[in-house]
Amino acid sequence: MADLQKTYKRGAGTRPKAACEIRPEGVVAARAGRKHGEVVAAYSSLREGAVAAGLKVPNLVDAKAVTSAVESALGDISAGKAVTLVVPDASARVLLLDFDALPSKRQEALPVVRFRLRKMVPFDVEGAAVSYQAMSVKDGQLNVLVAVMPGDVLAEYESAVRDAGYEPGAVLPSTVAAAATVGDGSATLMVNHTAGSVTTAVAQGDEMLLHRSMDLPTDPLGHEEEMAQAVITALAWYEDTLARLPSTMYYAGAGGASAAAQSRWLSLVEPAPRIADLGSPDLLNALTSIPAGMLAGVTGALATS
């Protein structure tokens, strides 16, 4: 998995100049346009059930269809061979951990991080891809953002990209990537919603303060209620931690903020903040119809390239 020190938030980096995100709904691809903030983007849809994101294989239930969608979307934007791959949050675990200290050399620090993860994730840590980034020091504790993904699950996603003729030069979980689209320094509440899961996160400046992912029920009523509860919990955390409520909640997901504003789950959130799209760039030459709410991951991945 990509080194989070080079990929989380804005800054100079060596990541690829193109990105693609594999979501259950479809594959989004993007590269930077000619002007600052402009993005050339393309989208290739997937049939329902082609991607079943999770911590066990197979995630790519229809691997051929996913590979075809990756090839189509990246081909439409004339991407170079190397791309940043954005994977579903449900296929990885992102944790905020405290350490007394970590060795300065990453080859010495990674075993310490892996040891801490052994009892925290339900898969083999030694065979997993692990990346970390120190966030801040508070009360003598080093706050660290850690991303960990089962090795066989990562291999599935990387194979789909390679089979399409591209090379995954960096890999990021969706909401970690999308967080790079918020950069004004204020605390920002994000909601990243797919058909099977939701992630709520709070970022402030270059620090991730909260990151929680949960699976959602397949039945519509349970889905809406659990979705609402996830957002209510995040709002309560925000208020308890920051002593205020957010004025705006930034949303990524099918249909975008306009669809979310009409949803049943949002009607269950009281008081509900204003909802806006997360990571909406200025589009240049959108070569296929890009569904609203689908661009946050790739936009964030490009923001740090």
C-alpha positions, 0 to 999 in steps of 0.5 A, spaced: 500 500 500 502 507 498 506 510 503 501 515 507 506 520 508 507 521 500 499 521 499 495 524 505 493 531 504 496 536 499 503 537 498 509 535 493 509 527 491 511 522 486 505 519 485 502 518 478 498 523 474 492 519 473 488 516 478 482 511 478 477 509 483 474 502 483 467 503 487 461 498 487 457 502 482 463 503 477 470 505 475 472 513 475 478 515 472 481 522 472 487 526 470 489 533 471 487 538 466 490 544 463 488 549 469 489 549 476 483 545 479 481 542 472 480 535 471 479 530 465 474 525 468 471 518 465 466 513 468 465 506 466 459 503 470 459 496 473 453 491 474 450 490 481 454 485 485 460 485 480 464 488 486 463 486 493 468 490 497 470 487 504 476 484 507 476 477 504 476 475 497 473 475 492 472 482 492 472 482 485 466 477 483 466 479 476 474 480 475 473 481 468 468 486 468 472 490 473 478 490 468 474 492 462 471 498 466 478 500 468 481 499 461 475 503 458 475 509 463 483 510 463 483 509 456 478 515 455 482 520 459 489 517 455 492 516 462 499 514 462 501 507 464 502 508 472 496 510 476 494 511 483 489 506 485 483 508 490 480 502 493 473 501 497 474 503 504 470 496 506 476 493 503 481 496 508 482 498 515 484 505 517 485 506 524 487 512 528 492 509 534 497 512 539 504 511 540 509 513 546 514 513 540 516 510 533 523 509 530 525 514 525 526 509 520 520 506 517 523 499 516 524 499 524 517 502 525 513 498 521 514 492 525 512 496 531 505 498 527 504 491 525 505 488 532 500 493 535 495 491 529 495 484 530 489 484 535 486 489 532 484 487 525 481 480 523 486 478 518 493 476 518 497 482 519 504 479 517 501 478 510 498 485 509 499 491 506 501 496 512 502 504 511 502 509 516 503 517 517 504 520 524 499 526 525 501 530 531 503 529 538 498 530 544 499 529 551 505 526 550 502 521 545 504 520 538 497 520 534 498 516 527 494 514 522 494 507 519 492 503 513 492 496 513 489 491 507 489 484 506 494 482 502 490 477 497 485 483 497 490 488 495 492 483 490 485 482 487 485 490 485 492 491 483 491 485 478 485 488 475 489 494 474 495 490 471 490 486 466 487 492 464 494 494 461 496 499 467 501 499 473 498 501 480 504 506 482 500 508 489 494 505 493 489 509 497 483 507 501 477 511 498 476 516 504 483 517 505 484 519 498 478 524 498 480 527 504 485 531 500 480 535 497 478 539 503 484 544 505 482 550 508 484 548 515 477 548 519 474 541 521 471 538 516 465 532 516 465 527 510 460 522 509 463 517 503 457 512 502 456 506 497 451 501 496 454 496 502 458 501 506 459 508 509 465 511 512 464 518 516 471 522 517 473 528 520 479 532 517 482 538 520 488 541 516 493 535 515 490 531 520 485 526 520 481 526 527 476 521 526 475 515 521 469 510 522 467 505 516 461 500 517 457 495 513 450 497 511 444 492 511 442 490 504 434 491 506 432 498 504 429 500 511 435 497 515 440 501 510 437 507 511 436 507 519 443 504 519 446 510 515 442 515 519 445 512 525 452 512 522 452 520 521 448 521 528 454 518 531 459 522 527 455 528 529 455 527 536 463 525 536 464 532 532 460 536 537 463 532 543 470 533 541 470 540 537 464 543 542 460 545 536 456 542 530 459 543 523 455 547 518 456 543 512 457 535 511 461 533 505 458 527 501 461 522 496 456 517 493 451 515 488 447 521 486 451 526 490 449 531 495 442 533 491 440 525 492 442 525 499 438 531 501 432 528 498 434 521 502 430 518 508 436 517 512 438 524 512 431 526 514 432 521 520 438 526 522 436 532 527 439 537 526 441 535 519 447 540 517 447 543 510 450 537 505 454 539 499 458 535 494 465 532 497 471 534 492 467 537 486 473 539 481 472 544 475 471 538 469 474 539 463 472 534 457 468 529 461 468 524 456 463 520 459 457 522 463 460 522 470 455 520 476 454 526 481 458 524 487 463 519 484 469 524 483 472 525 491 476 519 491 480 521 484 480 528 485 483 527 492 488 522 489 490 528 484 491 533 489 497 530 492 500 528 485 
